[in-house]
Amino acid sequence: MKYAELFENHGNHYFKVKKPVKVWTKTGTEPSNEWYGASQIHRATWDSLNLEKGDEIHYLHGGTFVVQNAGTVHEVKLSNPPRKGAFEKNYGVYHDPNATKINDFLEDNTIERISHDDAKQNVKYRPKT
């Protein structure tokens, strides 16, 4: 399945994990050695998370989330996030690395697409602040 065919309806997409797969979840922040004026810039820290068969990946407009069988929810990156400097820029056409990785997982038969009705419901993706 091609990238354009996979996301042609531009909606939210839901997938069920068929084989164990590693993703990365944000665990907090750490100070960098970069400064903006007198303020030190902090960067996100990421830790690997192993998904098991039956876990779900929810690729939504607001982010990519994993809903595990135990009911825990994590915002994730599907590929190892690069450690770029705060002032590094990307030029050219933007491709969402999560969408590209979903396409790879589908081709490898690691995940399968499920409908919204089959996905876990009443999930709180972000905690109340």
N, CA, C and O atoms as a MOPAC input file, in Angstrom:
PM7 MOZYME 1SCF
protein

 N      0.84600 1    -1.16400 1     0.00000 1
 C      0.00000 1     0.00000 1     0.00000 1
 C      0.89900 1     1.23800 1     0.00000 1
 O      1.84100 1     1.32400 1     0.78800 1
 N      0.61800 1     2.15600 1    -0.84900 1
 C      1.41500 1     3.37200 1    -0.96200 1
 C      1.00200 1     4.38000 1     0.09900 1
 O     -0.12000 1     4.35400 1     0.60600 1
 N      1.93600 1     5.26800 1     0.42400 1
 C      1.71700 1     6.30600 1     1.43500 1
 C      0.46500 1     7.11900 1     1.11500 1
 O     -0.35400 1     7.35700 1     2.00200 1
 N      0.30300 1     7.54700 1    -0.13200 1
 C     -0.84100 1     8.37700 1    -0.52200 1
 C     -2.15100 1     7.60600 1    -0.37700 1
 O     -3.15700 1     8.17800 1     0.04500 1
 N     -2.15400 1     6.31800 1    -0.72100 1
 C     -3.36700 1     5.50200 1    -0.59600 1
 C     -3.73400 1     5.28700 1     0.86900 1
 O     -4.91200 1     5.26200 1     1.22700 1
 N     -2.71400 1     5.13300 1     1.71000 1
 C     -2.94100 1     4.85100 1     3.11600 1
 C     -3.67300 1     5.99000 1     3.80400 1
 O     -4.56000 1     5.74700 1     4.62300 1
 N     -3.32300 1     7.21700 1     3.48900 1
 C     -3.86400 1     8.37500 1     4.19000 1
 C     -4.69100 1     9.26900 1     3.28300 1
 O     -4.72000 1    10.48500 1     3.47200 1
 N     -5.36500 1     8.68200 1     2.30000 1
 C     -6.08700 1     9.49500 1     1.31700 1
 C     -7.31700 1    10.19300 1     1.90000 1
 O     -7.70400 1    11.24500 1     1.39100 1
 N     -7.94500 1     9.65100 1     2.94500 1
 C     -9.14200 1    10.30400 1     3.46700 1
 C     -8.83600 1    11.30000 1     4.58100 1
 O     -9.76000 1    11.92700 1     5.09800 1
 N     -7.58900 1    11.46500 1     4.96400 1
 C     -7.12300 1    12.48600 1     5.90800 1
 C     -7.85700 1    12.45700 1     7.24000 1
 O     -8.00900 1    13.50100 1     7.87500 1
 N     -8.30600 1    11.31400 1     7.67100 1
 C     -8.99000 1    11.21200 1     8.95500 1
 C     -8.09200 1    10.59300 1    10.00100 1
 O     -6.88300 1    10.47400 1     9.80700 1
 N     -8.68500 1    10.20100 1    11.10300 1
 C     -7.95700 1     9.47100 1    12.12900 1
 C     -7.87200 1     8.01100 1    11.71200 1
 O     -8.77300 1     7.49400 1    11.05200 1
 N     -6.77900 1     7.34200 1    12.10300 1
 C     -6.54200 1     5.96000 1    11.69000 1
 C     -6.19700 1     5.12400 1    12.91300 1
 O     -5.54300 1     5.59700 1    13.84200 1
 N     -6.64800 1     3.87200 1    12.89800 1
 C     -6.48000 1     2.98600 1    14.03100 1
 C     -5.87700 1     1.67200 1    13.54800 1
 O     -6.25200 1     1.15800 1    12.49400 1
 N     -4.92700 1     1.12600 1    14.33800 1
 C     -4.22600 1    -0.08900 1    13.95200 1
 C     -4.07100 1    -0.97800 1    15.17100 1
 O     -3.94600 1    -0.49600 1    16.29700 1
 N     -4.08000 1    -2.29400 1    14.92900 1
 C     -3.84700 1    -3.28000 1    15.98700 1
 C     -2.50400 1    -3.95300 1    15.71300 1
 O     -2.20500 1    -4.32100 1    14.57700 1
 N     -1.70100 1    -4.10800 1    16.76400 1
 C     -0.37500 1    -4.71700 1    16.65100 1
 C     -0.54000 1    -6.23000 1    16.52900 1
 O     -1.23900 1    -6.85800 1    17.32500 1
 N      0.12100 1    -6.80800 1    15.51300 1
 C      0.07200 1    -8.25600 1    15.29700 1
 C      1.35300 1    -8.95000 1    15.73900 1
 O      1.33000 1   -10.12300 1    16.11100 1
 N      2.48000 1    -8.22200 1    15.69800 1
 C      3.77800 1    -8.75000 1    16.12000 1
 C      4.42000 1    -7.72200 1    17.05100 1
 O      4.18300 1    -6.52500 1    16.89000 1
 N      5.22500 1    -8.16000 1    18.02000 1
 C      5.87300 1    -7.19800 1    18.91300 1
 C      6.68300 1    -6.16000 1    18.13200 1
 O      7.35300 1    -6.48200 1    17.15000 1
 N      6.60600 1    -4.91900 1    18.58800 1
 C      7.29500 1    -3.82000 1    17.90600 1
 C      7.75500 1    -2.80700 1    18.95600 1
 O      7.12100 1    -2.65600 1    20.00100 1
 N      8.86100 1    -2.11600 1    18.67200 1
 C      9.40200 1    -1.10800 1    19.58500 1
 C      9.02100 1     0.28200 1    19.10500 1
 O      9.14300 1     0.59400 1    17.92100 1
 N      8.55600 1     1.12300 1    20.03700 1
 C      8.25700 1     2.52700 1    19.77000 1
 C      8.93700 1     3.35300 1    20.86100 1
 O      9.54500 1     2.79300 1    21.77300 1
 N      8.83900 1     4.68100 1    20.77300 1
 C      9.47800 1     5.55800 1    21.74700 1
 C      8.44400 1     6.47500 1    22.37000 1
 O      7.62500 1     7.06900 1    21.66900 1
 N      8.48400 1     6.58900 1    23.69200 1
 C      7.55000 1     7.42900 1    24.41900 1
 C      8.31200 1     8.52500 1    25.15900 1
 O      9.42800 1     8.31200 1    25.63300 1
 N      7.69600 1     9.69200 1    25.25000 1
 C      8.33800 1    10.82300 1    25.91600 1
 C      8.31200 1    10.60500 1    27.42100 1
 O      7.26200 1    10.32900 1    28.00100 1
 N      9.49300 1    10.73100 1    28.05600 1
 C      9.60000 1    10.50100 1    29.49100 1
 C      9.85000 1    11.77800 1    30.27900 1
 O      9.82600 1    11.75400 1    31.50900 1
 N     10.08800 1    12.88300 1    29.60400 1
 C     10.33100 1    14.14300 1    30.30800 1
 C     11.21500 1    15.05300 1    29.48600 1
 O     11.23000 1    14.97700 1    28.25700 1
 N     11.95100 1    15.91400 1    30.16600 1
 C     12.87300 1    16.83100 1    29.49500 1
 C     14.19400 1    16.84600 1    30.24200 1
 O     14.28200 1    16.44400 1    31.40200 1
 N     15.22100 1    17.32200 1    29.54400 1
 C     16.53100 1    17.49600 1    30.15300 1
 C     17.14800 1    18.77200 1    29.59500 1
 O     16.83900 1    19.16000 1    28.46900 1
 N     18.00900 1    19.42800 1    30.35800 1
 C     18.63000 1    20.64600 1    29.85100 1
 C     19.62300 1    20.32200 1    28.73800 1
 O     20.31800 1    19.30600 1    28.78700 1
 N     19.68000 1    21.18600 1    27.75100 1
 C     20.66500 1    21.03700 1    26.68400 1
 C     21.82100 1    21.99900 1    26.95800 1
 O     21.81200 1    22.71300 1    27.96100 1
 N     22.80000 1    22.01700 1    26.07900 1
 C     23.88700 1    22.97100 1    26.22700 1
 C     23.65500 1    24.18800 1    25.32800 1
 O     24.59800 1    24.88900 1    24.96100 1
 N     22.39000 1    24.42600 1    24.98000 1
 C     22.03100 1    25.54600 1    24.11900 1
 C     21.22900 1    26.56200 1    24.92100 1
 O     20.47800 1    26.21300 1    25.83100 1
 N     21.40900 1    27.81500 1    24.56200 1
 C     20.77300 1    28.91200 1    25.28000 1
 C     20.11800 1    29.85500 1    24.30200 1
 O     20.59400 1    30.01900 1    23.17800 1
 N     19.02700 1    30.48000 1    24.71800 1
 C     18.38500 1    31.55700 1    23.97500 1
 C     18.38500 1    32.75800 1    24.90400 1
 O     17.54900 1    32.87200 1    25.80000 1
 N     19.32500 1    33.64000 1    24.67500 1
 C     19.52600 1    34.73700 1    25.61500 1
 C     20.03800 1    34.16800 1    26.92000 1
 O     21.03800 1    33.45000 1    26.92900 1
 N     19.37600 1    34.47300 1    28.02000 1
 C     19.78600 1    33.96300 1    29.32700 1
 C     19.02400 1    32.69700 1    29.71600 1
 O     19.20300 1    32.19000 1    30.82400 1
 N     18.16900 1    32.17700 1    28.81700 1
 C     17.33900 1    31.01000 1    29.13500 1
 C     17.93100 1    29.74300 1    28.52500 1
 O     18.23100 1    29.70200 1    27.33200 1
 N     18.09600 1    28.72500 1    29.34000 1
 C     18.60500 1    27.44900 1    28.85100 1
 C     17.46300 1    26.67000 1    28.18600 1
 O     16.34700 1    26.61800 1    28.70200 1
 N     17.76400 1    26.07800 1    27.05000 1
 C     16.76700 1    25.31200 1    26.30400 1
 C     16.78100 1    23.86600 1    26.79100 1
 O     17.84400 1    23.27100 1    26.97400 1
 N     15.59700 1    23.31300 1    26.99500 1
 C     15.45900 1    21.91300 1    27.38700 1
 C     14.97600 1    21.10000 1    26.18500 1
 O     14.25000 1    21.60700 1    25.33100 1
 N     15.38200 1    19.85300 1    26.13300 1
 C     14.95300 1    18.95900 1    25.04600 1
 C     14.19300 1    17.77200 1    25.63900 1
 O     14.37100 1    17.41600 1    26.80400 1
 N     13.36200 1    17.18500 1    24.82400 1
 C     12.58100 1    16.02200 1    25.25800 1
 C     13.49100 1    14.80600 1    25.40900 1
 O     14.45300 1    14.63700 1    24.66000 1
 N     13.17500 1    13.97000 1    26.38200 1
 C     13.86000 1    12.69000 1    26.52700 1
 C     12.87900 1    11.58400 1    26.15400 1
 O     11.68900 1    11.66300 1    26.45900 1
 N     13.38800 1    10.56800 1    25.50000 1
 C     12.56200 1     9.47700 1    24.98900 1
 C     13.09500 1     8.15000 1    25.49300 1
 O     14.30300 1     7.98200 1    25.66100 1
 N     12.19700 1     7.21000 1    25.73400 1
 C     12.57200 1     5.87300 1    26.17200 1
 C     11.81200 1     4.87200 1    25.31000 1
 O     10.68200 1     5.12800 1    24.89400 1
 N     12.43700 1     3.74000 1    25.04900 1
 C     11.78700 1     2.74000 1    24.20300 1
 C     10.67000 1     2.04000 1    24.97300 1
 O     10.72600 1     1.89800 1    26.19400 1
 N      9.67400 1     1.61500 1    24.23900 1
 C      8.51500 1     0.92300 1    24.78800 1
 C      8.19000 1    -0.21900 1    23.83400 1
 O      8.02300 1     0.00100 1    22.63500 1
 N      8.10200 1    -1.42900 1    24.36000 1
 C      7.80300 1    -2.59000 1    23.52400 1
 C      6.30300 1    -2.84400 1    23.51300 1
 O      5.68300 1    -3.02000 1    24.56100 1
 N      5.72900 1    -2.85900 1    22.31600 1
 C      4.31000 1    -3.15100 1    22.16000 1
 C      4.11700 1    -4.64400 1    21.95300 1
 O      4.91800 1    -5.30200 1    21.29000 1
 N      3.06400 1    -5.15700 1    22.52000 1
 C      2.73600 1    -6.57700 1    22.40400 1
 C      1.55600 1    -6.76300 1    21.46000 1
 O      0.87400 1    -5.80400 1    21.09700 1
 N      1.33100 1    -7.99800 1    21.07600 1
 C      0.20000 1    -8.32200 1    20.21800 1
 C     -1.09300 1    -7.88800 1    20.90400 1
 O     -1.30400 1    -8.17400 1    22.08300 1
 N     -1.95500 1    -7.19700 1    20.15900 1
 C     -3.23100 1    -6.73600 1    20.69900 1
 C     -3.23300 1    -5.27600 1    21.10800 1
 O     -4.30200 1    -4.67600 1    21.21900 1
 N     -2.05100 1    -4.67700 1    21.33900 1
 C     -1.99800 1    -3.24200 1    21.62100 1
 C     -2.46100 1    -2.48000 1    20.39100 1
 O     -2.44500 1    -3.02200 1    19.28600 1
 N     -2.87300 1    -1.23300 1    20.56700 1
 C     -3.38100 1    -0.44300 1    19.44300 1
 C     -2.56100 1     0.81500 1    19.24500 1
 O     -2.06400 1     1.40800 1    20.20300 1
 N     -2.42600 1     1.21400 1    17.98800 1
 C     -1.81300 1     2.48300 1    17.61300 1
 C     -2.92200 1     3.35700 1    17.05800 1
 O     -3.60100 1     2.98100 1    16.10300 1
 N     -3.10300 1     4.52800 1    17.66200 1
 C     -4.10700 1     5.48900 1    17.19500 1
 C     -3.36200 1     6.66700 1    16.56800 1
 O     -2.74700 1     7.47000 1    17.26800 1
 N     -3.42600 1     6.75500 1    15.25300 1
 C     -2.76400 1     7.82700 1    14.50600 1
 C     -3.81400 1     8.90800 1    14.27500 1
 O     -4.62800 1     8.81200 1    13.35600 1
 N     -3.78600 1     9.94500 1    15.12700 1
 C     -4.83400 1    10.95500 1    15.15000 1
 C     -4.29100 1    12.30800 1    14.71000 1
 O     -3.08100 1    12.49700 1    14.58200 1
 N     -5.20200 1    13.23900 1    14.48100 1
 C     -4.77500 1    14.59800 1    14.12600 1
 C     -3.97000 1    15.23700 1    15.24600 1
 O     -3.09000 1    16.05500 1    14.97500 1
 N     -4.24700 1    14.88600 1    16.49300 1
 C     -3.56300 1    15.48900 1    17.63300 1
 C     -2.29500 1    14.78200 1    18.05200 1
 O     -1.65600 1    15.20100 1    19.01800 1
 N     -1.90900 1    13.72600 1    17.36000 1
 C     -0.69100 1    12.99800 1    17.70000 1
 C     -0.85900 1    11.51000 1    17.48000 1
 O     -1.93100 1    11.03600 1    17.10300 1
 N      0.21500 1    10.78400 1    17.72200 1
 C      0.21300 1     9.32800 1    17.59500 1
 C      0.26500 1     8.74700 1    18.99900 1
 O      1.16100 1     9.07000 1    19.78000 1
 N     -0.69700 1     7.88900 1    19.31600 1
 C     -0.83000 1     7.35000 1    20.65500 1
 C     -0.86900 1     5.83200 1    20.60300 1
 O     -1.30800 1     5.24000 1    19.61600 1
 N     -0.40300 1     5.21100 1    21.67900 1
 C     -0.49500 1     3.76400 1    21.85400 1
 C     -1.43700 1     3.49900 1    23.01400 1
 O     -1.30400 1     4.10100 1    24.08000 1
 N     -2.38600 1     2.60100 1    22.80900 1
 C     -3.27700 1     2.15800 1    23.87300 1
 C     -2.93300 1     0.69600 1    24.12500 1
 O     -3.20500 1    -0.17200 1    23.29400 1
 N     -2.33200 1     0.43600 1    25.28200 1
 C     -1.90800 1    -0.92300 1    25.59100 1
 C     -3.07400 1    -1.73300 1    26.13200 1
 O     -4.09400 1    -1.18100 1    26.54400 1
 N     -2.90800 1    -3.05400 1    26.12500 1
 C     -3.96000 1    -3.94700 1    26.59700 1
 C     -4.33900 1    -3.65200 1    28.04500 1
 O     -5.49500 1    -3.82900 1    28.43100 1
 N     -3.37900 1    -3.20400 1    28.84500 1
 C     -3.65200 1    -2.89600 1    30.25400 1
 C     -4.42900 1    -1.59400 1    30.41800 1
 O     -4.85000 1    -1.25900 1    31.52500 1
 N     -4.62100 1    -0.85800 1    29.32300 1
 C     -5.38000 1     0.38000 1    29.38600 1
 C     -4.53200 1     1.63300 1    29.47900 1
 O     -5.07100 1     2.73900 1    29.45900 1
 N     -3.21400 1     1.48700 1    29.58100 1
 C     -2.35500 1     2.67100 1    29.64400 1
 C     -2.21300 1     3.29600 1    28.26600 1
 O     -2.22200 1     2.59900 1    27.25200 1
 N     -2.08200 1     4.62200 1    28.24000 1
 C     -1.99700 1     5.37700 1    26.99500 1
 C     -0.68400 1     6.16100 1    26.99200 1
 O     -0.32300 1     6.78500 1    27.99000 1
 N      0.01900 1     6.12300 1    25.87200 1
 C      1.28000 1     6.84700 1    25.72300 1
 C      1.26700 1     7.60000 1    24.40500 1
 O      0.81700 1     7.07300 1    23.38700 1
 N      1.76400 1     8.84100 1    24.42100 1
 C      2.04400 1     9.52900 1    23.16300 1
 C      3.41300 1     9.03700 1    22.70200 1
 O      4.35900 1     9.01900 1    23.49000 1
 N      3.52800 1     8.64100 1    21.44400 1
 C      4.73900 1     7.96700 1    20.99100 1
 C      5.26100 1     8.52600 1    19.67800 1
 O      4.56900 1     9.23500 1    18.94800 1
 N      6.50800 1     8.17700 1    19.41100 1
 C      7.13300 1     8.28600 1    18.09100 1
 C      7.36900 1     6.84600 1    17.65600 1
 O      7.76500 1     6.01200 1    18.47000 1
 N      7.13300 1     6.54800 1    16.39600 1
 C      7.26700 1     5.17500 1    15.92500 1
 C      8.68200 1     4.84300 1    15.48000 1
 O      9.01400 1     3.67200 1    15.29900 1
 N      9.51900 1     5.85700 1    15.30000 1
 C     10.93200 1     5.62400 1    15.01100 1
 C     11.75300 1     6.42200 1    16.00800 1
 O     11.26000 1     7.38500 1    16.59600 1
 N     12.99400 1     6.02800 1    16.19900 1
 C     13.84500 1     6.65800 1    17.19900 1
 C     14.01000 1     8.14300 1    16.89300 1
 O     14.53700 1     8.48600 1    15.83500 1
 N     13.57700 1     9.03800 1    17.78700 1
 C     13.65500 1    10.47000 1    17.50600 1
 C     15.10700 1    10.93700 1    17.41600 1
 O     15.92800 1    10.57000 1    18.25700 1
 N     15.42900 1    11.73900 1    16.40900 1
 C     16.80800 1    12.23600 1    16.29400 1
 C     17.10300 1    13.26100 1    17.38400 1
 O     16.20100 1    13.96200 1    17.84400 1
 N     18.34200 1    13.34400 1    17.78800 1
 C     18.76000 1    14.34500 1    18.77800 1
 C     19.34000 1    15.53100 1    18.02800 1
 O     20.55600 1    15.65600 1    17.87600 1
 N     18.46100 1    16.39200 1    17.56700 1
 C     18.87100 1    17.57600 1    16.83100 1
 C     19.02700 1    18.74400 1    17.78700 1
 O     18.43200 1    18.77900 1    18.86500 1
 N     19.84100 1    19.69400 1    17.36500 1
 C     19.97800 1    20.91600 1    18.13200 1
 C     18.71800 1    21.76200 1    18.02900 1
 O     17.91900 1    21.59600 1    17.10800 1
 N     18.55000 1    22.66000 1    18.97400 1
 C     17.34800 1    23.48900 1    19.01800 1
 C     17.22300 1    24.40300 1    17.80600 1
 O     16.11600 1    24.79600 1    17.43900 1
 N     18.33400 1    24.74200 1    17.18800 1
 C     18.30200 1    25.70000 1    16.09200 1
 C     18.49300 1    25.04800 1    14.72600 1
 O     18.60000 1    25.75100 1    13.72100 1
 N     18.53800 1    23.69900 1    14.66800 1
 C     18.64500 1    23.01000 1    13.38000 1
 C     17.30700 1    23.06300 1    12.67200 1
 O     16.25600 1    22.94700 1    13.30300 1
 N     17.34700 1    23.23600 1    11.36900 1
 C     16.13400 1    23.33300 1    10.55400 1
 C     16.08600 1    22.18200 1     9.55400 1
 O     17.11600 1    21.64100 1     9.15300 1
 N     14.88000 1    21.82600 1     9.16500 1
 C     14.67100 1    20.87400 1     8.08100 1
 C     14.17000 1    21.64500 1     6.87700 1
 O     13.23800 1    22.44100 1     6.99000 1
 N     14.77100 1    21.41900 1     5.74400 1
 C     14.34800 1    22.09000 1     4.52500 1
 C     13.79700 1    21.07000 1     3.55400 1
 O     14.18700 1    19.90300 1     3.58600 1
 N     12.89800 1    21.49900 1     2.69600 1
 C     12.31800 1    20.61100 1     1.70700 1
 C     10.93200 1    20.16500 1     2.12100 1
 O     10.32600 1    20.73900 1     3.02600 1
 N     10.43800 1    19.14700 1     1.46000 1
 C      9.09600 1    18.63700 1     1.70200 1
 C      9.07200 1    17.90100 1     3.03900 1
 O      9.96100 1    17.10400 1     3.34000 1
 N      8.04600 1    18.17900 1     3.83000 1
 C      7.91600 1    17.51600 1     5.12400 1
 C      7.17700 1    16.19900 1     4.94900 1
 O      6.09600 1    16.15700 1     4.36200 1
 N      7.75900 1    15.13800 1     5.45700 1
 C      7.09500 1    13.83700 1     5.51000 1
 C      7.01300 1    13.43400 1     6.96900 1
 O      8.02000 1    13.43200 1     7.67700 1
 N      5.82600 1    13.09600 1     7.41400 1
 C      5.63000 1    12.67200 1     8.79300 1
 C      6.31400 1    11.32500 1     9.00300 1
 O      5.91100 1    10.33600 1     8.39000 1
 N      7.33900 1    11.26000 1     9.85500 1
 C      8.02300 1     9.97900 1    10.05300 1
 C      7.11500 1     8.90300 1    10.63800 1
 O      7.32100 1     7.71800 1    10.37400 1
 N      6.09500 1     9.30100 1    11.44400 1
 C      5.17400 1     8.30300 1    11.97900 1
 C      4.34100 1     7.67000 1    10.86500 1
 O      4.10300 1     6.46200 1    10.88300 1
 N      3.89700 1     8.47000 1     9.90200 1
 C      3.10900 1     7.93300 1     8.78800 1
 C      3.95300 1     6.99400 1     7.93600 1
 O      3.47900 1     5.94800 1     7.49300 1
 N      5.19800 1     7.37200 1     7.71300 1
 C      6.09900 1     6.51500 1     6.93400 1
 C      6.31600 1     5.18900 1     7.64700 1
 O      6.31300 1     4.13300 1     7.01400 1
 N      6.50500 1     5.24000 1     8.96100 1
 C      6.74300 1     4.02100 1     9.73300 1
 C      5.48500 1     3.14600 1     9.77300 1
 O      5.59400 1     1.92100 1     9.73200 1
 N      4.30800 1     3.74300 1     9.85000 1
 C      3.06700 1     2.96900 1     9.80300 1
 C      2.98500 1     2.21300 1     8.48800 1
 O      2.60300 1     1.04300 1     8.45700 1
 N      3.34300 1     2.88200 1     7.40800 1
 C      3.34500 1     2.23700 1     6.09900 1
 C      4.30600 1     1.03700 1     6.09700 1
 O      3.97000 1    -0.02100 1     5.56500 1
 N      5.49100 1     1.19600 1     6.68300 1
 C      6.45100 1     0.09100 1     6.77500 1
 C      5.88900 1    -1.05600 1     7.61200 1
 O      6.03900 1    -2.22200 1     7.24400 1
 N      5.24600 1    -0.73400 1     8.73200 1
 C      4.66100 1    -1.77400 1     9.58600 1
 C      3.56400 1    -2.54200 1     8.85100 1
 O      3.45800 1    -3.75900 1     9.00200 1
 N      2.75300 1    -1.85000 1     8.06400 1
 C      1.70300 1    -2.52700 1     7.29500 1
 C      2.30100 1    -3.45500 1     6.24700 1
 O      1.81700 1    -4.57100 1     6.06000 1
 N      3.34900 1    -3.00500 1     5.56300 1
 C      3.98800 1    -3.84700 1     4.54900 1
 C      4.64000 1    -5.07600 1     5.17100 1
 O      4.66400 1    -6.13900 1     4.55000 1
 N      5.17500 1    -4.94900 1     6.39800 1
 C      5.81100 1    -6.07200 1     7.09600 1
 C      4.79200 1    -6.96100 1     7.80800 1
 O      5.16700 1    -7.96000 1     8.42200 1
 N      3.50900 1    -6.60600 1     7.73100 1
 C      2.43900 1    -7.34000 1     8.40100 1
 C      2.61500 1    -7.31700 1     9.92400 1
 O      2.23300 1    -8.26000 1    10.61700 1
 N      3.19700 1    -6.23100 1    10.43000 1
 C      3.38700 1    -6.06000 1    11.86800 1
 C      2.13400 1    -5.51500 1    12.52900 1
 O      1.85200 1    -5.83400 1    13.68400 1
 N      1.38000 1    -4.69600 1    11.80600 1
 C      0.12700 1    -4.13600 1    12.30900 1
 C     -0.95300 1    -4.34000 1    11.25300 1
 O     -0.65800 1    -4.61400 1    10.09000 1
 N     -2.20500 1    -4.20400 1    11.67500 1
 C     -3.31600 1    -4.25300 1    10.73500 1
 C     -4.25900 1    -3.10300 1    11.02600 1
 O     -4.41200 1    -2.68800 1    12.17500 1
 N     -4.88100 1    -2.59700 1     9.99500 1
 C     -5.82800 1    -1.49100 1    10.14100 1
 C     -7.12100 1    -2.03000 1    10.75900 1
 O     -7.59600 1    -3.10900 1    10.40400 1
 N     -7.67400 1    -1.25200 1    11.69000 1
 C     -8.97500 1    -1.58600 1    12.26400 1
 C     -9.87300 1    -0.35600 1    12.14400 1
 O     -9.38900 1     0.76000 1    11.95200 1
 N    -11.15300 1    -0.56300 1    12.25600 1
 C    -12.08700 1     0.55700 1    12.14700 1
 C    -12.16600 1     1.30400 1    13.48200 1
 O    -11.72400 1     0.80800 1    14.51800 1
 N    -12.72800 1     2.48200 1    13.42700 1
 C    -12.92800 1     3.27300 1    14.64000 1
 C    -13.78700 1     2.51000 1    15.64100 1
 O    -13.53600 1     2.56400 1    16.84500 1
 N    -14.79300 1     1.80400 1    15.15000 1
 C    -15.69400 1     1.05800 1    16.03200 1
 C    -14.99400 1    -0.10300 1    16.72900 1
 O    -15.37500 1    -0.48000 1    17.83700 1
 N    -13.96400 1    -0.67900 1    16.08300 1
 C    -13.22700 1    -1.79500 1    16.67500 1
 C    -12.12100 1    -1.32400 1    17.61200 1
 O    -11.60400 1    -2.11900 1    18.39700 1
 N    -11.75200 1    -0.06400 1    17.54800 1
 C    -10.68700 1     0.46900 1    18.40500 1
 C    -11.20100 1     0.65900 1    19.82600 1
 O    -12.40400 1     0.79400 1    20.05100 1
 N    -10.28200 1     0.66900 1    20.77300 1
 C    -10.66400 1     0.90600 1    22.16800 1
 C    -11.30200 1     2.28300 1    22.27000 1
 O    -10.77900 1     3.25300 1    21.72100 1
 N    -12.40700 1     2.37100 1    22.95600 1
 C    -13.17500 1     3.60800 1    23.05900 1
 C    -12.96400 1     4.27000 1    24.41400 1
 O    -12.41200 1     3.66800 1    25.33500 1
 N    -13.41000 1     5.51600 1    24.52100 1
 C    -13.33600 1     6.29500 1    25.75900 1
 C    -11.91300 1     6.39600 1    26.30200 1
 O    -11.68400 1     6.27200 1    27.50500 1
 N    -10.97200 1     6.62000 1    25.40300 1
 C     -9.57000 1     6.73800 1    25.77600 1
 C     -9.26100 1     8.20100 1    26.06300 1
 O     -9.62100 1     9.07500 1    25.27600 1
 N     -8.59400 1     8.47500 1    27.18800 1
 C     -8.15500 1     9.83900 1    27.50500 1
 C     -6.71900 1     9.95800 1    27.02000 1
 O     -5.79000 1     9.44000 1    27.63900 1
 N     -6.55600 1    10.65600 1    25.89200 1
 C     -5.22900 1    10.74500 1    25.28500 1
 C     -4.29700 1    11.68700 1    26.02600 1
 O     -3.08700 1    11.46300 1    26.05900 1
 N     -4.84100 1    12.72900 1    26.61400 1
 C     -4.00500 1    13.68800 1    27.34900 1
 C     -4.61600 1    13.90400 1    28.73200 1
 O     -5.82800 1    14.06400 1    28.87100 1
 N     -3.75500 1    13.90600 1    29.75200 1
 C     -4.29400 1    14.14300 1    31.10400 1
 C     -4.79100 1    15.57200 1    31.25400 1
 O     -4.29900 1    16.48400 1    30.58900 1
 N     -5.76100 1    15.75600 1    32.12300 1
 C     -6.26300 1    17.10400 1    32.39400 1
 C     -5.20500 1    17.88400 1    33.14700 1
 O     -4.52300 1    17.34500 1    34.01900 1
 N     -5.07100 1    19.16500 1    32.80400 1
 C     -4.07300 1    19.99400 1    33.48500 1
 C     -4.74100 1    20.98400 1    34.39800 1
 O     -4.06200 1    21.77100 1    35.05700 1

